[in-house]
Amino acid sequence: MAFVGAVNEESGEKSWWDFANCLGVDPDLFFPERGASTKEAKEVCRGCIVKEDCLEYALSHGEKFGIWGGMSERERRRLRRQRALARRAASEHAV
């Protein structure tokens, strides 16, 4: 991930990326080979003040690979399914 900070051109404010624990960390850590441990990457994410922003970014942009917001691809897929089921259940109860 090791993002280069982005600035909101309209407001001049820094992006959440500028506050991420992973800023400056080797991106390969967050994109482990299949079957490799994700523990180190998740440890970087643990306690990150923008962890939720990172996770929501990955979910909204369909990131299929890597550790984002402390979650693996599999964990994000599970979360997307849970959210979809919850939305479906809420809409069925609203009718």
N, C-alpha and C positions, 0 to 999 in steps of 0.2 A: 504494500500500500504506500508507504513513504511518500505521501502526497506533497506536492508543492502547494503552498497555501494559495487560496483563491480569495480575491477581494470582490465584494459585491460592488459593481461599477456605479450603480445608482446611489447607494448610500455611503460607499467607501468603507463599509464594515468588513472585518475579516470573516472568513468562512469558518465553520465548525472544524474543518480540517486543520486549521492553524493551531488548534488546541488539543489535537489527538495525541495520545500516548505513542502512537506508531510513527509520528512525524520523525523522519530521519532514520527509521529502522529499516533494515534490508527487507524489501517487499517479498522476497522468496520465503521468508518466515511465514507469511500469511497465505501462501499458496503452496502448501506441502504436496509432495507426490502422493499419489493414491496409496492409502494404507499407512502413511507416515503419521507421526504424532502431531496433534494440533495443540498440545499442552502449552508449549512456549508462546505461541501466538496468542492463545487465550489468556495467558498470564499478562501479556502486555495490555490486553483489553481490560482486564480486571481493574476496576477502580478508575477507568478513564472517564473524564467528565463529559465526553461527547459520545459515549458508547451507544446510547439510544439513538442519537442523530445518525451515527454510522450505520446502525442496524436498519433504521427506516430508509436511509439512502439506498442500501443494498436491496431492500424489499421493493421499493418503488421503482428502482432501475433494473430489476430483474437480474441482479448479479448472481450468476450460477456457480461461480468458483470462488474459493478462498474463504478466509475467516473475516467476517464483517460484524462489528458490534459484539464480538465475543462468541459468535455462532458459526458453525460449519454449514456447508451447503445442505446437508441432510437436516440439520436443526432448523434452518430457515424454511426448507420445504414443509416440514412438519408445522411450523408456525403459520405459514401461509394457508395450509389446509385448515388448521384450527380457526383462523380468522374467517376464512370463507364459510365454514360450517356455522360459525357464530352469526355472521351476517345473514346467511340463509335462514337460520332459525329465528332471528330477530324480524326479518321481513315476513316470515310465515305467521308470526304471532301478531304482527301489526295489521294484518289483513282481517 
